[in-house]
């Protein structure tokens, strides 16, 4: 908790903002998703961002995957 309070009071702390819009179609029979995503990222810091990284989880819900196992326990 102390770290969080310190970060909020620190003059060098900037809160970034992101908005996502997604359109997704689900093919339940074939366990497939397809769609598009629009991401609008607002950089509130004085630093220029030269790169933004995305981590995509390919086949995240295939039978036997970690996500598949998690869903069985929900």
N, C-alpha and C positions, 0 to 999 in steps of 0.2 A: 504494500500500500504506500509506503514512503516513496518508492520510486515513481509511482504514478503521480502523486502529489507534486513531487519535484519536477517532473517533466511538464506538467501543466503550468507551473509557475516559471519555468525557464523561458527566457526571451527568445531562445533559439529553437523553440518547438513550434512546428507548423502542422496543422491537421490537413491531410490531403482529402480529396473528395472524388468519388467515382459513382457514376450512374450506369446501370446495365439495362439493356432492353434485349430480350431474347424471344425468338419465335422458334418453337421446337415441335416437330412431329414425332410421334412415338409409334413404332411398329412392334406391337406386343408379341405377335406370333414369331417374329424373327429376332427379337431382343435388340432392336436397332433404334437409334435416335438420329435425327437429322434436323438441321436448322441453321439459323444465323444469329449472330450476337452483335450488338452495337455497344461499344464501351466509350464513355466520355470521362476522361481523367482530368481533374483539375489540380495542377501543381501549385500549391500555395507557398512554396518555399522560394527563396531567391536563387536557388540552384537550377540550372538547366538540366532536364532529363534527356540523356542521349539514347537511352534504351529503356524499354519496359518489357519485362519477362512474363510469359504466360506458361503455366504448367497445365498441360492437357492430359487427362487420364484416359488413354486409349483402352478400350475393352474393360473398363472399370467394373462393369456388372456382368461379365461373362460367367457362366457357371463355374463355381469353385474359386472365384477370385475373392480377395479380401472384402470387397464391397458386397458381394453376393452373400458371404458368410455373415456379415453384419446385418443384412436385411432379414436373414433367417431368425435372428435373435430379437427382432423388434416386435 
